[in-house]
Amino acid sequence: MSGIRVTEVDWQSLKNGVAHHTQEYPCPELVVRRGHMFTLVLELSRPLEDQETIIFTVETGPQASEDRHTKAVFQISEPEAGKTWTAVKEAETENTVTVSISSPPNAVIGRYLMSTRVSSRRKHNDRKLGEFVLLFNPWCPEDDVFLASEEERQEYVLNDSGIIFRGVEKHIRAQGWNYGQFEEDILNICLSILDRSPLYQDDPAIDVSCRHDPIYVTRAISAMVNSNNDRGVVQGQWQGKYGGGTSPLHWRGSVAILHKWFKGRFKPVKYGQCWVFAGVMCTVLRCLGIATRVVSNFNSAHDTDRNLSVDKYVDSFGRTLEDLTEDSMWNFHVWNESWFARQDLGPSYNGWQVLDATPQEESEGVFWCGPASVTAIREGDVHLAHDGPFVFAEVNADYVTWLWHEDESRERVYSDTKKIGRCISTKAVGSDSRVDITSFYKYPEGSRKERQVYRKAVRKLFGVEASGRRSRVRRADGRGLWREDLLEPATKPSITGKFKMLEPPMMGHDLRLALCLANLTSRAQRVRVNLSGATILYTRRPVAEILHESHTVRLGPEEEKKIPITIAYSQYKEDLTEDKKILLAAMCFVTKGEKLLVEKDITLEDVITIKVLGPAMVGVAVVVKVTVVNPLLETVEDCMLMVEGSGLLQGQLSIDVPSLEPQERASVQFNITPSKSGPRQLQVDLVSPYFPDIKGFVIIHVATAK
């Protein structure tokens, strides 16, 4: 009898793709998920004899070995569930064999090479059948990334667009983001991100063998999405200067960024800020099969000295003293949560895990953050891996304001200790609405339980009781803080104050508002008020001062008074950043030495409307009408609409907008031809050299062609 060999293989890509929820990947090779069976049809040079069987070899990475679980050799046998690769014969004709292959639910993910040979008396060389890609599997109960809800799997693994929330606590705005994990080459790029990691460069064989573990993979990706340490994907820039690159606000999704990084031979893409890092990381992790969502935290602390307190130093006008203030509170910060089991910590900490690719602080000498269990954060278990103290501070640090006197003494000023970690938000499952998930991260602010958790976190971090003995906590700048400073609020003053907008804050218009002061006592009081205002970045870093004035107000018993404030457009237009944000502060000095700091973050509003004129269907052109308004009191030219949407158009579309008169409303129409069915996100930005981008998006429900 002549030798036998496999002459051809049918990877059954469509059938396997549907069974594994991978049919959207446009790869030439088969893409499957671990722990689930996939089918191959092998064509043989002759029929198999009774004593002959087919032996398979699968291997991934360099120096693949069975000891490291990066190589497996197995033959057709009886079905068996377990931790090994198996092959079962499903059908056999004269010259073909249909085989079901199963990978273990903890197999290493990545690109595999499959080879076969037929066992017989004769020796035959292995025949390379080709490559396939193995991903994490949220549909498999034995996989660490298993997610029970099909609705959540559709949202957090398969949805290729989403919403990122930005703005300020009192004015949260939704921005569309194109994740595009099923776009051309994206899977290949996501796998190459792992291969560019310093962990891989140091020891490729060990690194690849660790890729069975979502804890390891997500931490490596959080380092590689930023360019610090490792020529990763995106370079951060927070100074408002974006020469030689793209402003973070101009990105509409991850696809263009990932393509640019890959085609540019892994040169970091300029520039990103937190929502860009989070958007890119969401794409990569969903692409690899890990359920992931984008989370926005408003009034997010950046605690540089790990004392769970954000210490802000201000002058007598409430202006932040940049050279003294190392900690900061960002208007918002965006990170990711991924869903998986914590084999290292125990089942109590399974579920959502915080991952943050924004390079803020080094952890173990690397700019990566997480995975930190959301449950551990809520319970104050900051001693657990990874980066618990940093994440805990982001959502639950105490916000302490110090008035810095000219003699370099300081005085604690009353301010809101409930200020940090507000309106923690993510996109709802199956809709565009915002879900508040603050209660997942902490108990209600001001509650007894929340204070208990805070004290527990301080105790875990510093190893001593958080009350009783006076003990000093060292700050990075050398100044010490008594622990009581961390736990005891400043004396509540006998007046209250808040800023109130009198008109909506529209781009291009004067700002009209009032500082409302109220006397809480039955005696008259004099209040000296120092007002300041500045244009800021979303990190609350001041750019330019636009308001500086003082008032003295006499408040009768239990009287309320308003100090009107007007900031002309001409005062702020030159210094307004793309973030469109202004910070107002009022430092109030009351009789008896009381002090009160009142702050307000303002985000300027704008308008763009998108309408689809008619039903949307795959392969059929449909008209989109976009209405824009020139927000300025001057004529603007050279405006452009930038349009993007996975499954709706190829790449980006640029459309010129005619000259717009002051506050003129104008409509632009264009065609799109959808290529994929289902809900699809179309993003439209009005880009102008005269004002920051005006962004909008719409979800279009595309039907399959009849």
N, C-alpha and C positions, 0 to 999 in steps of 0.2 A: 504493500500500500504506500502511495506517495505521501510526502510531507503535507501537512495542513497548515493553513494560515488564514488570518482574517484579511479579506480583500477590500472590504468597505464597511463604513459605519454610518448608520442613520441616527443622529442625536435626538430625533423626535422633538425638535426645538419648540414647536407650537404646543404640542400636547404637554410636554414637561413645563413649559413657560406658564401655561394656564394653571397647572397643578401647583406650581411653586410661587405663583403671584409674581413672576419675573418676565412676563411677556412684553412688558413695556421697554425693557432694555434693548437698545438697537444693536447689540454686539454681534459680531460674526460667530463667537463661540457660545456654547450653552451656558446659561446662568441658572443655578439651582440653589436651594437653601438646605442647610445641614439638618440631619435628623429625619429627612423625608426621602422617600423612594423616588428615583427617576428611572426612565426606561430608555434602553438602547436596542437597536436592531443591528446585529452583526451579520455580514455576509461572509461566508466561508468559501475556501477554494474547493472543498468537497464536504460531504456530510460527516458529522462527528461519529466516531465509533464508540462502543460502550465503555471502553476503558479510558477514553479521552475526555478531558475537561478543559474549560477555558480558565486561565489564570490571569487576573488583573493586577496591575501595579498602578497606584496613584501616588504622585509626589508633588510637593510644593516647596519652593525656596531652594537656595543653594545647600549643598551637603545634606540633602534630605535623608532622614534616617527613621527607622521604625522606633528606636529608643526615644526619639524626640517627638514622635507622633506626627512627623511631617512626611512620612512615607507609609504606605500600607500595601501588603501583598495578600491577595485573597482569591479564592476560586469559587466557582458556582457550587452552591451547597443548599441544604435545607434552610428555610427562612428562620432567622433567629434575631430577636430584639436584643439590643445591648450596646456596648461601648465600642464595637468594632465595625469596620467596613464589611459589608456582605453583598453577595450577588446571588440572585435566585433566577432560575430559568422559568420564564413565563410561557414560552411557546417555541416550537421548533418545526421548521419545514425542511425540505431536502437540503438546502444550502444556507438557511438563515436560522439564527437563534435570537429570540427576544429575551432580554435580560433586564431584571430590575436591580438597580444598584442602590444601596442605602449607606449613608455616611452616619457616623455617630453624632449625637446632638451636641457633643463638645469638640467636634473636629476643628482643626485650624482652618480659618477662613482665608480665602485668597485664590490665586490662579493655580490650577493643578494641571499636570501632564498625565494623561492616561495611556498606558501601554498594555498589550495583551500578548500572551503566548498560549499555545495548546500543549497540555501535558500529554506526553506519549513516550514510547520507547526512544524515539529520536529526539535529539537536542535541537531546539529552534530558538533563534534570537527573538527577543521581544519586538513586537511591531507597535510603533507609536501611533495611537489612534487620533490624538489631537489634544487640545486644551479645553478645559471648562473652568468656570468660576463658581466657587462655593461661598455662600453668604450666611450671616446670622439668620436665625429663623424664629421670629416672634409668634408663628403659628404652631410651633412644636412645644408641647408642655414640658419636655425634658431639657429644652434649651434655657440657659440662664436669662435670655432676653425675652422669654415667653410673656405675651400680653394677652389676657383672656378675652378682652372685648374686641369683636370684629370691627365695630364702629371706630374704636380707637386705633386699631391697626390700619384701617383705611386712611385715617387722618394723619397719624404720626409716622407711618412708614411709606404709604403709597401716594399721599397727596403731594404734588410737585409744585404747589404754590402755597403761600400763607400770608399772614399779617404780622407785622412787628409794631408794637405800640411804643410811641415816643411822645415827647412834650413835657408837660409838668403835671403834678398831681391833680390840680384843679382843671386841667385842660389837656386830656389825653387824646392823642390823635393816632389814627390807624394808617400805617403805610404798607402797601402791597410789597411782597417779595417773591421773586421767581426762584424757587429752589432748583428746579430743572434737573433732578437726579437721574431722569431717564433720557436726557439729551445726549446727542452723539458724543462719544469719547469720555463722558463724565465718569463712568464706572472705571475705566482704565486709568483716568487721572487720580481718582480716589485711592485706588490700589497703589499707584506710584507715590502718593503722599506718604504712605507707610514705608515704602522702600527708600525714601529720601530722609527719613528720620535718623538722627544721630544714634538712636538705639539700634537701628539696622546697620548703620555704617560701622559701629563698634564691634558688633558680633552678629552677622546676618543669620546664622543658623539658630542661635538662641532666640533672637528677636522673632523670627518667623514661628518658632515653636510656641511662643507666648500668645500668638494671635487667636487662640481658642477662647481667650478670656476678655469679656467686654470691659472689665476694669482696666486692663492693660491697654487695650486698643483705644478706648476713649481718652485715656490720659495722654497717650502718644499723639492722638489727633489734636487734642487741645493745645499741645506744644507746637505742632506743625502748622496750624492755621495762622498763627502769627509768625513773623519773620525773625523775632529775637532768638538768638542762640543758634539758629539752624537753617537759614535761608528758606524759611517756610513761605506760605502762600501770600499773606497780606502784610504790608508794612503799615504800622500805625502812625498817625499824625494828628495831634490835638492843638496845634498852635494857630489854626486858621489860615495857614499858608500851604498851598498845594501845588506849588510850581514843580514841573517835571512829572506830574502825575494827575490823577483824577480825584476830584473832591469826593470824600466819603458819601456826601449827599447825592451824588450823581449816579451811583450804582442803583440798579433796579432789581438785581438778583445776583446769584452766585455764578451763573454759567460763563458770563464774559470774563469774570475774575479767574476762574479755574482754567479756562482756555488760554488766557493771557499768560498765566504762570507756566503752564505746560509748554506752550509754543515758544515762550521766551527762555527756554532751557532752565527753568526753575529759578528765575530771577524774581524776587518778591515784587508783588503788584502794589503800586502806590495809588491811593492811600485808603486806609480803613479806620473806622472807629467802632465802638462796641457792637452796634447792630449789624455792621458788615461782618465782623468776626463771627457773631452768632449765626447770621444767615448762612455763611459759608460752612460753618461746622454742622449746622442742621442738614445741609445738602449732603455732606460727606457721610454722616452717620446714618441718615435714612438710606442713602445709596448702598451702604454696607449691610443694611438690614436691622439696624437698631432703632427702635421707636424713640423719636426725639422731637422736642418742641422748643420754641423760642419763648423766653420769659423776660418780661420787663419789670424792673424794680424802681419805683419812683422815690426820690430822696434817698439815693443809694450811698452808703458810707464807703469811703476808702480809708481804712484804718492802717496807717503806715507803721505804727509802733506797737501793734498787737496788744492794746490795753482795753479793747472793746468800748472805747470812748472816742468820739470825734471832737477834737479840741480846736475851736476856731477862735482866732485872735482878731479883734476889730479895734478901730479907732473910735473917737467920739462921734463920728458920723455913721457908724455901723459898717464902714468899709473894711473888707477883709485885708489883713496885713499879710501879704503873700510871703514875705521873708520869714515870718514867724510861724505861719500855719502850714504844717506838713500834712496833716489829715485834710480830707475834703469831703464834701457831700455833693454828688452829682445830681442834676435834675432827674436824670434817669440813668439806669445802666441795664444792659441787655446781656443775658447769658443763655445757656441751654440747660434743659433737663433731658436725661435719657433714662429709659426704664429697663432695669435689669436686677438680678439677684446679687446680693453681697455675700459671696461665699467666704470672704475674709472677715466679715463682721458678724454674720449670723442673720437669720431670717427676719428679725425685728427691723432690720434696716434695708430690706428689699424695697423695690419700687423706684420712685423718681430719685435721680441722682443729679446734683448740680455739676455742670462742667462749664468752664469759662475760658475762652480762647483769647480774651483781651489781655495784653501783657501789662499788668499793673504791678505785681510783686512777684519776686522769684520764690519758688518752692523747691527745696532741695537743689538750689543752684540753677533751676530752669524756670522759664516763664510758661508755666502750665498751672491749671487750677482744677481740682476735682479728680475723680468723682467724689463729691461729698453728699452723703445721704440727707435728703430733705427731712426725714424723720429725726435724724441725729441733730440737725440744726434746731428743729422745733423743741427738742428735749434738752438742749444745752450740752449735748455730748460732744464737746468741741475737741476732745482728746483723740477722736477716732479719725482714721485716714479717710479722705485726703483733704487738707486745707480747710478744716472745719472752722477755726477761729476767724479766718478771713471772710468766709461766707456768712458766718453768724454776725459779724460786725456789719456787713453790708446791709443786713435786714433788721438788726436789732441793737446796734450800738446806741449808747446815750449821746445826745448832741449837746455839747457843752460850749457856751460862748464866754470868752474872757475879754473884758475891756482892758486894753493895754495902755497904761499911763506913760506920760513922757519920762517919768523917773524910773521907768522899766519895772514898776510894780504892776500887778494885775489884779483884777477883781471879777468875780464870777457874776454874769448878767443873767437875769431870768430869761430863759428861752425854752422851747417846747422839747421835753425829753421824749415825747412820743413821735417826734418828727421823722425819724429814720425808718425806712422800709414801709412805704405806703403803697396801696393799690397794686400789689404784685399781680401782674396780669399775663394772660396768655390767650391765644385764639381758642374759641369754643370748638368742640368736636362737631364737624358737619355744618358749621355756620360761620359767619363773619363777626359774630358778636364777641365781646371781651368778657373773659371769665376772671373774677378776682380770686386768686389762690393764696392770699396773704395768710389765711388760717392754717395752711399746710406748713408754713415756715415759723409761725410763732403764735402763742396764745394772745388773746385780745390785749392791746396796749393798755397799760394802767391796771390790769387785773392782778390779783394776788399771785396767780399761777405764773404770769409773765415775769413778775419780779423775782419769784423763786427760781425760775429757769435762768434769769440773768445772773443771779448770785451764784448759782451752780456753775455756770459757764466761767465766771471770774475765778471761782475756786478751782475748777479743773485746769484752768490756764496757768494760774499762779501757785497752785498747790497749797494754799493756806485758806483759812476761813475768811469770808468776805466781810465780816463784821467783827466787832470786838477790838482786837489788837490793831493799833495804827501801824501800817506797814507801807513802805514807799514803793511805788511802781516807777521804774526808770523809763523815761521817754528817750526817743532816739536823739533828740537835740540836747540831752544832758539835763534838762529840767525835770525835777521829780514831781509826781502827783501823789497826794495822799489817797489811799483807797477810798476814804469817805467821799472824796471828790467824784469818784466814779458812781457812787450809789445814792448820794443825797442830793435832792434838787435844791436850786437856789431859792431864796425867800420869794414868795409870790407877791408882786407889787399890788398897790391899792388902786391901780388903773388898768384898763385893758385897751388894746389898740388893734386895728386891722385896716388894711388897704381895701378899698372897694372901687371897682371899675364903674364909671358913670356911663361909658359907651363901650361897645365891643372894641378890643384893640386891633384895628385893621391896619395892615401894611400900607404905608404911604400916607396915613392920616396922623393928625395930632392925637396924643394919648391924653384922655381926660379921666381923672380918678380923684379919690379923696382919702385922706387918712382919718379914720373915725376913732376918736378917743372917748372913753367913758370913765367917769369917776365912780368907783365902787363904794365910796365912803359918804358919810353924812356931813363931812367938813369940806370947805372949799380948798382947792389945791392949785398950785401953779406948776405947769409942766413946760420945760424947755425941750423943743424938738429939733434935732439935727437930721435933715433929710439928705439922702444921697441916692443916686441912680447910675447904673452903668450898663452898657451893652455887654453881654457875656457869651461864652461858649456853653454848650450843654453840661460841661463839667463844672459850671459856675465860676470858671476863671474869668475875672473882669478883663474887658478889652479896652474900653474908653469910658471915662466919666461923662454923663450927660445931665446930671442934676446935682446941685450942691446949694442948699439953702437952710436957714434956721428960722424958727418961729417960737414965740412964747404964748402959751394958751392958759387962760384962767378957767378952771372947771368948777362950777358951783356944786353944791351937794348933789350926788347922783346924777350930775348933768352929763349929757353927751354933746360933743362938738365935732365938726368936720373941718379939716384943713384941705381946701381944694388944691389940686396939683395938675398943671398942664405941662406936657413935654411936647414941644413942637416937632413935627417931622424933620424939619431942618436941623434940629439938635441931635437926632439919632441916625439919620439916613447914611451918613458917611461911615459910621462905625458899626453899623448893624452887620452881624455875621450871618452866614448861611443858616445858622441855628434859629435865627429870628427871635432871639431871647433878650429880655431886659430884666435886671434885678434891681428892685427898690428896697431901701432900708431906712428905717426911722429909729434913731437912738433917742429914747425918751428919758429925761432926767426929772424925777419927781422930788418934791420936798421930802425931807427925812432921808435923803440919800438913796432912795430906791431908783432902780434903773430897769428899763424894759426895752428889748430889741424887737422890732416888728419888721418882717421881711415879706416881700411878694415877688414871685417869679411870673413874668408875663411872656406869653408866646403870641406873636403877631399872627393874625388870621389871614387867609386868602381863599380864593374860590376857583374850582375847576369842576365842570360837569361832563360826564361821559354817558352817551346813550347809544344803544345798538338799535338800528332802524330795521327791524324785521327779525324773523327766526334765524338762528345760527345752525348750520348743518355742515358736516364734514364734506370738504371738497367743493363747497358752494360759497361764492363771494357774498359778503354781507357788508352793508355800509355802517360805519361808526361815525357819530357826530359828537365833536368835542366843543364845548363852549367855555371860553376863557374870559377873564376880566383883567384889564390893565389896572393894577391896584394903585398906581401912582397918579399924581396930579400933573404929570408931564407926558408928552408923547414918547413912546418907546418903539424902537425898530430892532431888526435882527433877532426877533424871537423865533423859537423853533419848538415843535412838539417832538418829543422822543417817545417812541412806542415800543413795548416789548410784551411778549406773552408766550409761554411754552404751549405748543399745540395749536396756536392761533396764527403765528407768522414765523418765518425763518429769520433768526437774528433780530436786529433792531431796525426800526423804521424811523427816518428823520423827515419831518414835514415842515416847510417854511410857513411862518405865520405872517400875514401882512401887517404893516405898520399900525399901531394901536394908539388912538387919541387918548387923552387923560380919562381914566376910568371907563374907557369904552369896553363894551361887551362884544365879542366876535365869535363866530362859529367856523369850525374847519371840519370838512368831511373827508373820509378816506375809506378804502376797502380793505377787509382782511378775508383770508380764505382759511378756515380752520382745517387742521389736519388730524385732530384727535377729538373724540367725543367726551362727554362728561362736563363737569364744572371746570371752567378755564378762567384764569385771571389775566385781564388785560390791564397793563399799567401805562399811564400817559402822564408825562411831565412837561410842563411849560418851562423852557429854559431861556433865560434872558441875561444879557450883560448888565441890565439895569437893576435887577432885584433877584433874591435867592429863588431857586427852583420852586415852582408850585406843583405839588404832586397829587395825583389821583389814581384810582383804580376801580374796576368794575368786574364782577364775576359774570361770565357768559356761559349759559348752559347750552352746550353744543349737542345736537342730536345726530345719530348715525344716519347717513344718506339712505334714502328709501330705494 
